[in-house]
Amino acid sequence: MSNERLMYGSIATGIISGVLLLILVGWIPLYGWIIAGFAAGLASRGSARGFMSALISGVVVSIGIILMALFMPFSDLAAISSFLGNAYLNAHAFPYLYSLLSNGTVPLVKIIAVDYIAIPVVGGIIGGAILNNGYYIVESQDVPTAAPAQIQAPEPQISTQEAGEEASKIS
């Protein structure tokens, strides 16, 4: 029996990495979106899994941005920005988000559909195709063995006929 098993990536890992990278580097036009999709494809290890993970992560981030545009006023976003006090978010992510939200709802949906869904999907297909093959995990099983000093000679086996004859001699 072989103790190797073939492992592939998972879509969940690709989705998590895609969402995190879209949030962190999504403000970089084109390159950030491709990098996020590429990382999602690499994490999911396969072109079809990379496609699905990049697509789902793009849809999740897009829905979040659209919901923020529809239901969150700029004052709340400014309050979150000042509360976090993160220089990276304040310098890069929030100005990009402000410019997206100022476009209006219909242009925002069109921009997001291309930028945050279609472009990461291409990166996901490319990244997944690079690591398309699975990898092997070698599992070893611990088999308890006796130490050399504890090895005993096997006991002789007595057939049932001999056992019956010995029992009749005793009684």
N, C-alpha and C positions, 0 to 999 in steps of 0.2 A: 504494500500500500504506500503510495507516495505521500510524503509529508509536505508537499508544496501546494499552494492554492493561488489561483490567479486573481489579482485584485484590480479593480478599476476605480476611477474617481467617483465622486458623488455629486449629484446636482445641488444638494443642500450646501455643500462647501463652496461650490461655484456661485450660488446665489448670495451667500453671506459675503464672500470676497468681492463680488460685483457691486453689491449695495454699498459696502464700506468704501470702496474705491470711487464709486460714482459720487458719494458724498464728499470725499476728501479731495479728489482731483477732477471732479466734474466741471469745475469752473474754468478749466483750461480748454479753450475751444479745440475741438477735433482730437487732439492728442490725448487729453484726459479721458475722453469717451472711449477711444480705441484701447487705451491702457486698461481701463476698467473691464471692458469686454474680453481683452486678451488674458487678463488675470483670472477672470471667471472661467474661461475656457481651459486654461492651464490647471486650475484647481479641480475642474470636473473631469479632465483627462478623456476627451473624446469630442469629435466635432459635433455630433448630435446633442450630447450632454452640454457642451459648451454653448451651442445655439440656445438650448432651453434655459440654461442658467443665466446667460447674458440677457435673454429676452425677459425673463421673469424679474431679474434685478432691475432692468431698465423700466419695466412697468411699475414696479414697487416705488422706485424713486420718483417717477413721473407722476404717479397718483399722489404721492406726498406733496410734490411741488404744486400740483393743480389744486389740491385741497387747501394748501396754504394760501394760494392766490384767491380762492373763492371765499374762504371763511376767516382768514386771519388779517386784520388790518396792519398797516405799516407800523403803527405805534407799538403793537405787540411784538413784532419782529425786531424793532429797535430796542425794546426792553430786553428781549432775549439776548440780543447782541451785546448790550452793555452789561447784562448779568454774567454772561460767560467770560467776558474780558479776554478772550483768546485772541491774540494778535493775528494768528493765521486766519481764523474765521472772519474777523473784522476787516482784514486787509484784502482777502481774496473771495471768500465764499459769499458773504452777505452782500457786497456790492453787485456781484453777478446775479444773485437772487433778486435784489431790488430792481435791477434792469429787466429781468425776466418778468417780474410781477407788474412792472409799469407798462408792459405791452398791451395788456388787456387779455381777456379770457380766450377768445378765438385764435388770435395769433400765438398766444402762449401754448395752446394745445398743439398747433401745427409745428412750432419750433421744438417742443418737447418730443413730439412723435418722431421727428427725424433725429434730433440730437441725442436724446437719452434712450431711445429704443433701437432705431435702425443701425446707427453707427456702432454701439457696443455689441450688437448681434454679429456684425462682420468680424469684429475683434474676437468674439467668443468662438466663432467657427475656426478662425485661424489659430488661436491659442489651443483649442481642443484638438485640432488636427496635428499639431506638433507632438503632443503627447497622446497620440491615439491608442497606442498599444498599452495593454495592462502591464503590471509588474508582478513578479512572483514573491510570495512571502513563504519562507521556509520555516515550518513549525517543527520544533523538536519536542518529543514527549519524554518525560522522565520515567524510566522503567526502573523500579527498585530491584537491585541485584544484591545478593549476599556477598559479604566480604570473604576473601579467600580462606580466612581462618574459620569461618562459620559453615563452610561447605561440609555437608554430611553425605555419607554414602547412602544411596537409595535403599529403602527397605525391600526385601524380596517379596515378590507377589505370590500369594498362595491361591491356587485355583479353588473353585468351589467344591470340587470333588475331594481334594486333599483336605480342605477345611472340614468337610463332613466326616471324613475318616478319622481326623484327629479328635473331633468332638465325640465320636463314638468310642474311641480308645479311652478318653478321660472318664466317661460315665460308666 
